[in-house]
Amino acid sequence: MTQASTTSYYCPMHVDVRQSAPGTCTKCGMPLVPEGARFGLLRHMLGNPLHLVMMGLVMVVIMAAAMMLMR
């Protein structure tokens, strides 16, 4: 039995979406990652530039709010 046949693939954002073969998430369309893959969420985020932009905007808003609270 090969490792590919025993590997389960999942969506880092929707852990209930699992398949026995590589593919895409049925909820968001992002690529599924192998079970136990390190940095699965990061790979998911890098798969869509919009996710990166949104993550950057959230970080800027959080930093701005923290700076305002420090005044």
CHARMM internal coordinates of N, CA and C (Angstrom, degrees):
IC EDIT
DIST 1 N 1 CA 1.4607
DIST 1 CA 1 C 1.5286
ANGL 1 N 1 CA 1 C 108.73
DIST 1 C 2 N 1.3029
ANGL 1 CA 1 C 2 N 118.42
DIHE 1 N 1 CA 1 C 2 N 130.20
DIST 2 N 2 CA 1.4547
ANGL 1 C 2 N 2 CA 122.11
DIHE 1 CA 1 C 2 N 2 CA -178.79
DIST 2 CA 2 C 1.5139
ANGL 2 N 2 CA 2 C 110.43
DIHE 1 C 2 N 2 CA 2 C -87.48
DIST 2 C 3 N 1.3184
ANGL 2 CA 2 C 3 N 114.91
DIHE 2 N 2 CA 2 C 3 N 162.34
DIST 3 N 3 CA 1.4581
ANGL 2 C 3 N 3 CA 119.98
DIHE 2 CA 2 C 3 N 3 CA 179.80
DIST 3 CA 3 C 1.5212
ANGL 3 N 3 CA 3 C 111.01
DIHE 2 C 3 N 3 CA 3 C -65.48
DIST 3 C 4 N 1.3370
ANGL 3 CA 3 C 4 N 117.62
DIHE 3 N 3 CA 3 C 4 N -33.91
DIST 4 N 4 CA 1.4590
ANGL 3 C 4 N 4 CA 120.86
DIHE 3 CA 3 C 4 N 4 CA -178.86
DIST 4 CA 4 C 1.5227
ANGL 4 N 4 CA 4 C 111.29
DIHE 3 C 4 N 4 CA 4 C -62.62
DIST 4 C 5 N 1.3270
ANGL 4 CA 4 C 5 N 117.56
DIHE 4 N 4 CA 4 C 5 N -32.82
DIST 5 N 5 CA 1.4565
ANGL 4 C 5 N 5 CA 119.42
DIHE 4 CA 4 C 5 N 5 CA -177.92
DIST 5 CA 5 C 1.5211
ANGL 5 N 5 CA 5 C 111.96
DIHE 4 C 5 N 5 CA 5 C -79.03
DIST 5 C 6 N 1.3372
ANGL 5 CA 5 C 6 N 118.03
DIHE 5 N 5 CA 5 C 6 N -20.08
DIST 6 N 6 CA 1.4601
ANGL 5 C 6 N 6 CA 120.17
DIHE 5 CA 5 C 6 N 6 CA -179.96
DIST 6 CA 6 C 1.5214
ANGL 6 N 6 CA 6 C 112.28
DIHE 5 C 6 N 6 CA 6 C -98.56
DIST 6 C 7 N 1.3073
ANGL 6 CA 6 C 7 N 117.94
DIHE 6 N 6 CA 6 C 7 N -5.30
DIST 7 N 7 CA 1.4545
ANGL 6 C 7 N 7 CA 121.74
DIHE 6 CA 6 C 7 N 7 CA -177.92
DIST 7 CA 7 C 1.5224
ANGL 7 N 7 CA 7 C 110.24
DIHE 6 C 7 N 7 CA 7 C -82.22
DIST 7 C 8 N 1.3176
ANGL 7 CA 7 C 8 N 114.91
DIHE 7 N 7 CA 7 C 8 N 135.22
DIST 8 N 8 CA 1.4598
ANGL 7 C 8 N 8 CA 121.54
DIHE 7 CA 7 C 8 N 8 CA 175.61
DIST 8 CA 8 C 1.5250
ANGL 8 N 8 CA 8 C 107.50
DIHE 7 C 8 N 8 CA 8 C -104.94
DIST 8 C 9 N 1.3121
ANGL 8 CA 8 C 9 N 117.24
DIHE 8 N 8 CA 8 C 9 N 141.01
DIST 9 N 9 CA 1.4567
ANGL 8 C 9 N 9 CA 122.24
DIHE 8 CA 8 C 9 N 9 CA -179.65
DIST 9 CA 9 C 1.5270
ANGL 9 N 9 CA 9 C 109.58
DIHE 8 C 9 N 9 CA 9 C -111.29
DIST 9 C 10 N 1.3306
ANGL 9 CA 9 C 10 N 116.19
DIHE 9 N 9 CA 9 C 10 N 142.60
DIST 10 N 10 CA 1.4643
ANGL 9 C 10 N 10 CA 120.67
DIHE 9 CA 9 C 10 N 10 CA -178.10
DIST 10 CA 10 C 1.5245
ANGL 10 N 10 CA 10 C 110.48
DIHE 9 C 10 N 10 CA 10 C -142.46
DIST 10 C 11 N 1.3288
ANGL 10 CA 10 C 11 N 115.20
DIHE 10 N 10 CA 10 C 11 N 163.64
DIST 11 N 11 CA 1.4600
ANGL 10 C 11 N 11 CA 121.58
DIHE 10 CA 10 C 11 N 11 CA 175.27
DIST 11 CA 11 C 1.5287
ANGL 11 N 11 CA 11 C 108.13
DIHE 10 C 11 N 11 CA 11 C -94.19
DIST 11 C 12 N 1.3271
ANGL 11 CA 11 C 12 N 119.00
DIHE 11 N 11 CA 11 C 12 N 124.56
DIST 12 N 12 CA 1.4601
ANGL 11 C 12 N 12 CA 120.57
DIHE 11 CA 11 C 12 N 12 CA -179.59
DIST 12 CA 12 C 1.5307
ANGL 12 N 12 CA 12 C 113.45
DIHE 11 C 12 N 12 CA 12 C -61.74
DIST 12 C 13 N 1.3118
ANGL 12 CA 12 C 13 N 117.30
DIHE 12 N 12 CA 12 C 13 N -26.54
DIST 13 N 13 CA 1.4641
ANGL 12 C 13 N 13 CA 120.26
DIHE 12 CA 12 C 13 N 13 CA -179.90
DIST 13 CA 13 C 1.5222
ANGL 13 N 13 CA 13 C 112.36
DIHE 12 C 13 N 13 CA 13 C -89.10
DIST 13 C 14 N 1.2971
ANGL 13 CA 13 C 14 N 117.62
DIHE 13 N 13 CA 13 C 14 N -24.62
DIST 14 N 14 CA 1.4660
ANGL 13 C 14 N 14 CA 122.88
DIHE 13 CA 13 C 14 N 14 CA -178.97
DIST 14 CA 14 C 1.5234
ANGL 14 N 14 CA 14 C 107.74
DIHE 13 C 14 N 14 CA 14 C -130.69
DIST 14 C 15 N 1.3300
ANGL 14 CA 14 C 15 N 117.01
DIHE 14 N 14 CA 14 C 15 N 82.43
DIST 15 N 15 CA 1.4608
ANGL 14 C 15 N 15 CA 121.16
DIHE 14 CA 14 C 15 N 15 CA -172.58
DIST 15 CA 15 C 1.5256
ANGL 15 N 15 CA 15 C 112.95
DIHE 14 C 15 N 15 CA 15 C -64.51
DIST 15 C 16 N 1.3215
ANGL 15 CA 15 C 16 N 117.35
DIHE 15 N 15 CA 15 C 16 N -14.07
DIST 16 N 16 CA 1.4590
ANGL 15 C 16 N 16 CA 119.59
DIHE 15 CA 15 C 16 N 16 CA 177.31
DIST 16 CA 16 C 1.5276
ANGL 16 N 16 CA 16 C 112.21
DIHE 15 C 16 N 16 CA 16 C -78.99
DIST 16 C 17 N 1.3360
ANGL 16 CA 16 C 17 N 117.37
DIHE 16 N 16 CA 16 C 17 N -11.50
DIST 17 N 17 CA 1.4707
ANGL 16 C 17 N 17 CA 121.92
DIHE 16 CA 16 C 17 N 17 CA 177.74
DIST 17 CA 17 C 1.5235
ANGL 17 N 17 CA 17 C 107.34
DIHE 16 C 17 N 17 CA 17 C -90.42
DIST 17 C 18 N 1.3323
ANGL 17 CA 17 C 18 N 116.17
DIHE 17 N 17 CA 17 C 18 N 109.80
DIST 18 N 18 CA 1.4707
ANGL 17 C 18 N 18 CA 122.30
DIHE 17 CA 17 C 18 N 18 CA -178.94
DIST 18 CA 18 C 1.5177
ANGL 18 N 18 CA 18 C 109.42
DIHE 17 C 18 N 18 CA 18 C -134.78
DIST 18 C 19 N 1.3393
ANGL 18 CA 18 C 19 N 114.60
DIHE 18 N 18 CA 18 C 19 N 146.44
DIST 19 N 19 CA 1.4620
ANGL 18 C 19 N 19 CA 121.29
DIHE 18 CA 18 C 19 N 19 CA 176.67
DIST 19 CA 19 C 1.5195
ANGL 19 N 19 CA 19 C 109.02
DIHE 18 C 19 N 19 CA 19 C -142.39
DIST 19 C 20 N 1.3170
ANGL 19 CA 19 C 20 N 116.17
DIHE 19 N 19 CA 19 C 20 N 161.43
DIST 20 N 20 CA 1.4578
ANGL 19 C 20 N 20 CA 120.28
DIHE 19 CA 19 C 20 N 20 CA 177.87
DIST 20 CA 20 C 1.5277
ANGL 20 N 20 CA 20 C 111.94
DIHE 19 C 20 N 20 CA 20 C -88.84
DIST 20 C 21 N 1.3279
ANGL 20 CA 20 C 21 N 117.05
DIHE 20 N 20 CA 20 C 21 N -5.74
DIST 21 N 21 CA 1.4653
ANGL 20 C 21 N 21 CA 121.90
DIHE 20 CA 20 C 21 N 21 CA -179.45
DIST 21 CA 21 C 1.5281
ANGL 21 N 21 CA 21 C 109.25
DIHE 20 C 21 N 21 CA 21 C -134.18
DIST 21 C 22 N 1.3432
ANGL 21 CA 21 C 22 N 117.36
DIHE 21 N 21 CA 21 C 22 N 157.84
DIST 22 N 22 CA 1.4651
ANGL 21 C 22 N 22 CA 119.43
DIHE 21 CA 21 C 22 N 22 CA 176.73
DIST 22 CA 22 C 1.5249
ANGL 22 N 22 CA 22 C 111.04
DIHE 21 C 22 N 22 CA 22 C -59.10
DIST 22 C 23 N 1.3087
ANGL 22 CA 22 C 23 N 116.16
DIHE 22 N 22 CA 22 C 23 N 153.07
DIST 23 N 23 CA 1.4560
ANGL 22 C 23 N 23 CA 120.94
DIHE 22 CA 22 C 23 N 23 CA 179.21
DIST 23 CA 23 C 1.5084
ANGL 23 N 23 CA 23 C 109.76
DIHE 22 C 23 N 23 CA 23 C 176.45
DIST 23 C 24 N 1.3274
ANGL 23 CA 23 C 24 N 115.85
DIHE 23 N 23 CA 23 C 24 N -155.24
DIST 24 N 24 CA 1.4582
ANGL 23 C 24 N 24 CA 121.12
DIHE 23 CA 23 C 24 N 24 CA 179.20
DIST 24 CA 24 C 1.5177
ANGL 24 N 24 CA 24 C 109.78
DIHE 23 C 24 N 24 CA 24 C -122.06
DIST 24 C 25 N 1.3162
ANGL 24 CA 24 C 25 N 115.41
DIHE 24 N 24 CA 24 C 25 N 156.05
DIST 25 N 25 CA 1.4624
ANGL 24 C 25 N 25 CA 121.96
DIHE 24 CA 24 C 25 N 25 CA 179.02
DIST 25 CA 25 C 1.5251
ANGL 25 N 25 CA 25 C 109.32
DIHE 24 C 25 N 25 CA 25 C -67.65
DIST 25 C 26 N 1.3187
ANGL 25 CA 25 C 26 N 115.99
DIHE 25 N 25 CA 25 C 26 N 135.59
DIST 26 N 26 CA 1.4575
ANGL 25 C 26 N 26 CA 120.25
DIHE 25 CA 25 C 26 N 26 CA 179.55
DIST 26 CA 26 C 1.5196
ANGL 26 N 26 CA 26 C 111.92
DIHE 25 C 26 N 26 CA 26 C -75.33
DIST 26 C 27 N 1.3334
ANGL 26 CA 26 C 27 N 117.85
DIHE 26 N 26 CA 26 C 27 N -14.62
DIST 27 N 27 CA 1.4656
ANGL 26 C 27 N 27 CA 121.34
DIHE 26 CA 26 C 27 N 27 CA -179.09
DIST 27 CA 27 C 1.5310
ANGL 27 N 27 CA 27 C 112.47
DIHE 26 C 27 N 27 CA 27 C -95.53
DIST 27 C 28 N 1.3480
ANGL 27 CA 27 C 28 N 117.02
DIHE 27 N 27 CA 27 C 28 N -40.75
DIST 28 N 28 CA 1.4714
ANGL 27 C 28 N 28 CA 118.71
DIHE 27 CA 27 C 28 N 28 CA -175.36
DIST 28 CA 28 C 1.5305
ANGL 28 N 28 CA 28 C 113.64
DIHE 27 C 28 N 28 CA 28 C -121.43
DIST 28 C 29 N 1.3307
ANGL 28 CA 28 C 29 N 117.41
DIHE 28 N 28 CA 28 C 29 N -10.29
DIST 29 N 29 CA 1.4547
ANGL 28 C 29 N 29 CA 120.35
DIHE 28 CA 28 C 29 N 29 CA 177.14
DIST 29 CA 29 C 1.5180
ANGL 29 N 29 CA 29 C 115.35
DIHE 28 C 29 N 29 CA 29 C 81.21
DIST 29 C 30 N 1.3112
ANGL 29 CA 29 C 30 N 117.62
DIHE 29 N 29 CA 29 C 30 N 3.55
DIST 30 N 30 CA 1.4596
ANGL 29 C 30 N 30 CA 120.61
DIHE 29 CA 29 C 30 N 30 CA -179.80
DIST 30 CA 30 C 1.5235
ANGL 30 N 30 CA 30 C 110.17
DIHE 29 C 30 N 30 CA 30 C -79.64
DIST 30 C 31 N 1.3331
ANGL 30 CA 30 C 31 N 117.63
DIHE 30 N 30 CA 30 C 31 N 155.50
DIST 31 N 31 CA 1.4710
ANGL 30 C 31 N 31 CA 120.44
DIHE 30 CA 30 C 31 N 31 CA 179.52
DIST 31 CA 31 C 1.5252
ANGL 31 N 31 CA 31 C 111.59
DIHE 30 C 31 N 31 CA 31 C -63.74
DIST 31 C 32 N 1.3225
ANGL 31 CA 31 C 32 N 116.02
DIHE 31 N 31 CA 31 C 32 N 140.93
DIST 32 N 32 CA 1.4561
ANGL 31 C 32 N 32 CA 121.22
DIHE 31 CA 31 C 32 N 32 CA 175.56
DIST 32 CA 32 C 1.5239
ANGL 32 N 32 CA 32 C 108.83
DIHE 31 C 32 N 32 CA 32 C -79.19
DIST 32 C 33 N 1.3247
ANGL 32 CA 32 C 33 N 116.91
DIHE 32 N 32 CA 32 C 33 N 148.72
DIST 33 N 33 CA 1.4601
ANGL 32 C 33 N 33 CA 121.84
DIHE 32 CA 32 C 33 N 33 CA 179.96
DIST 33 CA 33 C 1.5215
ANGL 33 N 33 CA 33 C 108.77
DIHE 32 C 33 N 33 CA 33 C -113.66
DIST 33 C 34 N 1.3314
ANGL 33 CA 33 C 34 N 116.96
DIHE 33 N 33 CA 33 C 34 N 152.74
DIST 34 N 34 CA 1.4650
ANGL 33 C 34 N 34 CA 120.00
DIHE 33 CA 33 C 34 N 34 CA 179.60
DIST 34 CA 34 C 1.5237
ANGL 34 N 34 CA 34 C 111.35
DIHE 33 C 34 N 34 CA 34 C -63.80
DIST 34 C 35 N 1.3131
ANGL 34 CA 34 C 35 N 116.05
DIHE 34 N 34 CA 34 C 35 N 144.83
DIST 35 N 35 CA 1.4604
ANGL 34 C 35 N 35 CA 122.02
DIHE 34 CA 34 C 35 N 35 CA 176.39
DIST 35 CA 35 C 1.5229
ANGL 35 N 35 CA 35 C 108.72
DIHE 34 C 35 N 35 CA 35 C -57.05
DIST 35 C 36 N 1.3141
ANGL 35 CA 35 C 36 N 116.66
DIHE 35 N 35 CA 35 C 36 N 133.37
DIST 36 N 36 CA 1.4552
ANGL 35 C 36 N 36 CA 121.08
DIHE 35 CA 35 C 36 N 36 CA 179.50
DIST 36 CA 36 C 1.5193
ANGL 36 N 36 CA 36 C 113.87
DIHE 35 C 36 N 36 CA 36 C 82.05
DIST 36 C 37 N 1.3102
ANGL 36 CA 36 C 37 N 118.03
DIHE 36 N 36 CA 36 C 37 N 3.89
DIST 37 N 37 CA 1.4636
ANGL 36 C 37 N 37 CA 120.64
DIHE 36 CA 36 C 37 N 37 CA 179.82
DIST 37 CA 37 C 1.5273
ANGL 37 N 37 CA 37 C 109.05
DIHE 36 C 37 N 37 CA 37 C -68.19
DIST 37 C 38 N 1.3111
ANGL 37 CA 37 C 38 N 114.97
DIHE 37 N 37 CA 37 C 38 N 134.60
DIST 38 N 38 CA 1.4595
ANGL 37 C 38 N 38 CA 119.12
DIHE 37 CA 37 C 38 N 38 CA 177.76
DIST 38 CA 38 C 1.5230
ANGL 38 N 38 CA 38 C 109.23
DIHE 37 C 38 N 38 CA 38 C -74.80
DIST 38 C 39 N 1.2873
ANGL 38 CA 38 C 39 N 116.56
DIHE 38 N 38 CA 38 C 39 N 144.19
DIST 39 N 39 CA 1.4507
ANGL 38 C 39 N 39 CA 123.48
DIHE 38 CA 38 C 39 N 39 CA 176.35
DIST 39 CA 39 C 1.5297
ANGL 39 N 39 CA 39 C 112.27
DIHE 38 C 39 N 39 CA 39 C 61.46
DIST 39 C 40 N 1.3102
ANGL 39 CA 39 C 40 N 116.75
DIHE 39 N 39 CA 39 C 40 N 37.54
DIST 40 N 40 CA 1.4585
ANGL 39 C 40 N 40 CA 121.23
DIHE 39 CA 39 C 40 N 40 CA 179.98
DIST 40 CA 40 C 1.5200
ANGL 40 N 40 CA 40 C 112.47
DIHE 39 C 40 N 40 CA 40 C -59.77
DIST 40 C 41 N 1.3346
ANGL 40 CA 40 C 41 N 116.96
DIHE 40 N 40 CA 40 C 41 N -41.97
DIST 41 N 41 CA 1.4661
ANGL 40 C 41 N 41 CA 119.91
DIHE 40 CA 40 C 41 N 41 CA -179.89
DIST 41 CA 41 C 1.5252
ANGL 41 N 41 CA 41 C 110.50
DIHE 40 C 41 N 41 CA 41 C -65.14
DIST 41 C 42 N 1.3267
ANGL 41 CA 41 C 42 N 117.13
DIHE 41 N 41 CA 41 C 42 N -39.35
DIST 42 N 42 CA 1.4648
ANGL 41 C 42 N 42 CA 119.83
DIHE 41 CA 41 C 42 N 42 CA 179.06
DIST 42 CA 42 C 1.5295
ANGL 42 N 42 CA 42 C 110.50
DIHE 41 C 42 N 42 CA 42 C -64.12
DIST 42 C 43 N 1.3337
ANGL 42 CA 42 C 43 N 117.57
DIHE 42 N 42 CA 42 C 43 N -42.51
DIST 43 N 43 CA 1.4610
ANGL 42 C 43 N 43 CA 120.23
DIHE 42 CA 42 C 43 N 43 CA 177.07
DIST 43 CA 43 C 1.5179
ANGL 43 N 43 CA 43 C 110.85
DIHE 42 C 43 N 43 CA 43 C -61.06
DIST 43 C 44 N 1.3138
ANGL 43 CA 43 C 44 N 115.91
DIHE 43 N 43 CA 43 C 44 N -39.18
DIST 44 N 44 CA 1.4665
ANGL 43 C 44 N 44 CA 120.51
DIHE 43 CA 43 C 44 N 44 CA 178.29
DIST 44 CA 44 C 1.5277
ANGL 44 N 44 CA 44 C 109.95
DIHE 43 C 44 N 44 CA 44 C -62.64
DIST 44 C 45 N 1.3234
ANGL 44 CA 44 C 45 N 116.79
DIHE 44 N 44 CA 44 C 45 N -45.27
DIST 45 N 45 CA 1.4597
ANGL 44 C 45 N 45 CA 121.25
DIHE 44 CA 44 C 45 N 45 CA -178.89
DIST 45 CA 45 C 1.5284
ANGL 45 N 45 CA 45 C 111.02
DIHE 44 C 45 N 45 CA 45 C -65.55
DIST 45 C 46 N 1.3194
ANGL 45 CA 45 C 46 N 117.59
DIHE 45 N 45 CA 45 C 46 N -38.51
DIST 46 N 46 CA 1.4594
ANGL 45 C 46 N 46 CA 121.06
DIHE 45 CA 45 C 46 N 46 CA -179.18
DIST 46 CA 46 C 1.5224
ANGL 46 N 46 CA 46 C 112.29
DIHE 45 C 46 N 46 CA 46 C -71.92
DIST 46 C 47 N 1.3163
ANGL 46 CA 46 C 47 N 116.88
DIHE 46 N 46 CA 46 C 47 N -15.95
DIST 47 N 47 CA 1.4556
ANGL 46 C 47 N 47 CA 120.40
DIHE 46 CA 46 C 47 N 47 CA -179.18
DIST 47 CA 47 C 1.5166
ANGL 47 N 47 CA 47 C 113.71
DIHE 46 C 47 N 47 CA 47 C -72.96
DIST 47 C 48 N 1.3241
ANGL 47 CA 47 C 48 N 117.71
DIHE 47 N 47 CA 47 C 48 N -14.21
DIST 48 N 48 CA 1.4547
ANGL 47 C 48 N 48 CA 121.03
DIHE 47 CA 47 C 48 N 48 CA -177.45
DIST 48 CA 48 C 1.5304
ANGL 48 N 48 CA 48 C 108.52
DIHE 47 C 48 N 48 CA 48 C -139.89
DIST 48 C 49 N 1.3222
ANGL 48 CA 48 C 49 N 119.45
DIHE 48 N 48 CA 48 C 49 N 116.45
DIST 49 N 49 CA 1.4695
ANGL 48 C 49 N 49 CA 121.77
DIHE 48 CA 48 C 49 N 49 CA -179.02
DIST 49 CA 49 C 1.5333
ANGL 49 N 49 CA 49 C 112.76
DIHE 48 C 49 N 49 CA 49 C -58.61
DIST 49 C 50 N 1.3170
ANGL 49 CA 49 C 50 N 117.56
DIHE 49 N 49 CA 49 C 50 N -30.26
DIST 50 N 50 CA 1.4646
ANGL 49 C 50 N 50 CA 119.95
DIHE 49 CA 49 C 50 N 50 CA 178.34
DIST 50 CA 50 C 1.5202
ANGL 50 N 50 CA 50 C 110.89
DIHE 49 C 50 N 50 CA 50 C -62.38
DIST 50 C 51 N 1.3297
ANGL 50 CA 50 C 51 N 117.31
DIHE 50 N 50 CA 50 C 51 N -37.11
DIST 51 N 51 CA 1.4577
ANGL 50 C 51 N 51 CA 120.22
DIHE 50 CA 50 C 51 N 51 CA 177.30
DIST 51 CA 51 C 1.5210
ANGL 51 N 51 CA 51 C 110.97
DIHE 50 C 51 N 51 CA 51 C -62.99
DIST 51 C 52 N 1.3383
ANGL 51 CA 51 C 52 N 117.04
DIHE 51 N 51 CA 51 C 52 N -40.09
DIST 52 N 52 CA 1.4578
ANGL 51 C 52 N 52 CA 120.19
DIHE 51 CA 51 C 52 N 52 CA 178.76
DIST 52 CA 52 C 1.5200
ANGL 52 N 52 CA 52 C 111.80
DIHE 51 C 52 N 52 CA 52 C -64.57
DIST 52 C 53 N 1.3226
ANGL 52 CA 52 C 53 N 116.96
DIHE 52 N 52 CA 52 C 53 N -42.05
DIST 53 N 53 CA 1.4655
ANGL 52 C 53 N 53 CA 121.40
DIHE 52 CA 52 C 53 N 53 CA 178.87
DIST 53 CA 53 C 1.5270
ANGL 53 N 53 CA 53 C 109.89
DIHE 52 C 53 N 53 CA 53 C -62.90
DIST 53 C 54 N 1.3202
ANGL 53 CA 53 C 54 N 116.18
DIHE 53 N 53 CA 53 C 54 N -45.20
DIST 54 N 54 CA 1.4694
ANGL 53 C 54 N 54 CA 119.70
DIHE 53 CA 53 C 54 N 54 CA -179.96
DIST 54 CA 54 C 1.5273
ANGL 54 N 54 CA 54 C 110.83
DIHE 53 C 54 N 54 CA 54 C -63.54
DIST 54 C 55 N 1.3261
ANGL 54 CA 54 C 55 N 117.32
DIHE 54 N 54 CA 54 C 55 N -41.35
DIST 55 N 55 CA 1.4558
ANGL 54 C 55 N 55 CA 120.90
DIHE 54 CA 54 C 55 N 55 CA 178.61
DIST 55 CA 55 C 1.5269
ANGL 55 N 55 CA 55 C 110.10
DIHE 54 C 55 N 55 CA 55 C -62.43
DIST 55 C 56 N 1.3248
ANGL 55 CA 55 C 56 N 117.33
DIHE 55 N 55 CA 55 C 56 N -41.74
DIST 56 N 56 CA 1.4610
ANGL 55 C 56 N 56 CA 120.93
DIHE 55 CA 55 C 56 N 56 CA 177.94
DIST 56 CA 56 C 1.5167
ANGL 56 N 56 CA 56 C 112.10
DIHE 55 C 56 N 56 CA 56 C -63.34
DIST 56 C 57 N 1.3244
ANGL 56 CA 56 C 57 N 116.50
DIHE 56 N 56 CA 56 C 57 N -43.27
DIST 57 N 57 CA 1.4690
ANGL 56 C 57 N 57 CA 119.81
DIHE 56 CA 56 C 57 N 57 CA 178.90
DIST 57 CA 57 C 1.5244
ANGL 57 N 57 CA 57 C 111.77
DIHE 56 C 57 N 57 CA 57 C -63.70
DIST 57 C 58 N 1.3057
ANGL 57 CA 57 C 58 N 116.87
DIHE 57 N 57 CA 57 C 58 N -41.29
DIST 58 N 58 CA 1.4709
ANGL 57 C 58 N 58 CA 120.02
DIHE 57 CA 57 C 58 N 58 CA 178.26
DIST 58 CA 58 C 1.5216
ANGL 58 N 58 CA 58 C 110.16
DIHE 57 C 58 N 58 CA 58 C -62.49
DIST 58 C 59 N 1.3248
ANGL 58 CA 58 C 59 N 117.07
DIHE 58 N 58 CA 58 C 59 N -41.34
DIST 59 N 59 CA 1.4614
ANGL 58 C 59 N 59 CA 119.97
DIHE 58 CA 58 C 59 N 59 CA 179.08
DIST 59 CA 59 C 1.5259
ANGL 59 N 59 CA 59 C 111.24
DIHE 58 C 59 N 59 CA 59 C -63.71
DIST 59 C 60 N 1.3241
ANGL 59 CA 59 C 60 N 117.82
DIHE 59 N 59 CA 59 C 60 N -41.24
DIST 60 N 60 CA 1.4685
ANGL 59 C 60 N 60 CA 121.45
DIHE 59 CA 59 C 60 N 60 CA 178.76
DIST 60 CA 60 C 1.5282
ANGL 60 N 60 CA 60 C 110.33
DIHE 59 C 60 N 60 CA 60 C -63.81
DIST 60 C 61 N 1.3128
ANGL 60 CA 60 C 61 N 117.65
DIHE 60 N 60 CA 60 C 61 N -43.34
DIST 61 N 61 CA 1.4677
ANGL 60 C 61 N 61 CA 121.28
DIHE 60 CA 60 C 61 N 61 CA 179.68
DIST 61 CA 61 C 1.5267
ANGL 61 N 61 CA 61 C 110.27
DIHE 60 C 61 N 61 CA 61 C -63.23
DIST 61 C 62 N 1.3185
ANGL 61 CA 61 C 62 N 117.12
DIHE 61 N 61 CA 61 C 62 N -43.86
DIST 62 N 62 CA 1.4679
ANGL 61 C 62 N 62 CA 119.87
DIHE 61 CA 61 C 62 N 62 CA 179.53
DIST 62 CA 62 C 1.5232
ANGL 62 N 62 CA 62 C 110.82
DIHE 61 C 62 N 62 CA 62 C -63.76
DIST 62 C 63 N 1.3248
ANGL 62 CA 62 C 63 N 117.05
DIHE 62 N 62 CA 62 C 63 N -42.67
DIST 63 N 63 CA 1.4638
ANGL 62 C 63 N 63 CA 119.68
DIHE 62 CA 62 C 63 N 63 CA 179.00
DIST 63 CA 63 C 1.5250
ANGL 63 N 63 CA 63 C 111.40
DIHE 62 C 63 N 63 CA 63 C -65.45
DIST 63 C 64 N 1.3297
ANGL 63 CA 63 C 64 N 117.58
DIHE 63 N 63 CA 63 C 64 N -39.95
DIST 64 N 64 CA 1.4688
ANGL 63 C 64 N 64 CA 120.71
DIHE 63 CA 63 C 64 N 64 CA 178.42
DIST 64 CA 64 C 1.5246
ANGL 64 N 64 CA 64 C 110.36
DIHE 63 C 64 N 64 CA 64 C -64.14
DIST 64 C 65 N 1.3243
ANGL 64 CA 64 C 65 N 117.43
DIHE 64 N 64 CA 64 C 65 N -41.90
DIST 65 N 65 CA 1.4633
ANGL 64 C 65 N 65 CA 120.57
DIHE 64 CA 64 C 65 N 65 CA 178.87
DIST 65 CA 65 C 1.5251
ANGL 65 N 65 CA 65 C 110.56
DIHE 64 C 65 N 65 CA 65 C -64.28
DIST 65 C 66 N 1.3303
ANGL 65 CA 65 C 66 N 117.59
DIHE 65 N 65 CA 65 C 66 N -41.12
DIST 66 N 66 CA 1.4573
ANGL 65 C 66 N 66 CA 120.71
DIHE 65 CA 65 C 66 N 66 CA 178.61
DIST 66 CA 66 C 1.5206
ANGL 66 N 66 CA 66 C 111.22
DIHE 65 C 66 N 66 CA 66 C -64.17
DIST 66 C 67 N 1.3185
ANGL 66 CA 66 C 67 N 117.08
DIHE 66 N 66 CA 66 C 67 N -39.73
DIST 67 N 67 CA 1.4689
ANGL 66 C 67 N 67 CA 120.53
DIHE 66 CA 66 C 67 N 67 CA 179.53
DIST 67 CA 67 C 1.5301
ANGL 67 N 67 CA 67 C 110.48
DIHE 66 C 67 N 67 CA 67 C -66.49
DIST 67 C 68 N 1.3358
ANGL 67 CA 67 C 68 N 116.72
DIHE 67 N 67 CA 67 C 68 N -37.80
DIST 68 N 68 CA 1.4613
ANGL 67 C 68 N 68 CA 119.77
DIHE 67 CA 67 C 68 N 68 CA 178.99
DIST 68 CA 68 C 1.5169
ANGL 68 N 68 CA 68 C 110.95
DIHE 67 C 68 N 68 CA 68 C -67.30
DIST 68 C 69 N 1.3143
ANGL 68 CA 68 C 69 N 117.17
DIHE 68 N 68 CA 68 C 69 N -35.66
DIST 69 N 69 CA 1.4587
ANGL 68 C 69 N 69 CA 120.53
DIHE 68 CA 68 C 69 N 69 CA 179.16
DIST 69 CA 69 C 1.5209
ANGL 69 N 69 CA 69 C 112.70
DIHE 68 C 69 N 69 CA 69 C -71.21
DIST 69 C 70 N 1.3098
ANGL 69 CA 69 C 70 N 116.69
DIHE 69 N 69 CA 69 C 70 N -25.35
DIST 70 N 70 CA 1.4651
ANGL 69 C 70 N 70 CA 121.55
DIHE 69 CA 69 C 70 N 70 CA -179.31
DIST 70 CA 70 C 1.5293
ANGL 70 N 70 CA 70 C 112.12
DIHE 69 C 70 N 70 CA 70 C -78.44
DIST 70 C 71 N 1.3033
ANGL 70 CA 70 C 71 N 118.72
DIHE 70 N 70 CA 70 C 71 N -14.21
DIST 71 N 71 CA 1.4684
ANGL 70 C 71 N 71 CA 121.74
DIHE 70 CA 70 C 71 N 71 CA -177.65
DIST 71 CA 71 C 1.4686
ANGL 71 N 71 CA 71 C 112.01
DIHE 70 C 71 N 71 CA 71 C -68.17
END
COOR INIT
IC SEED 1 N 1 CA 1 C
IC BUILD
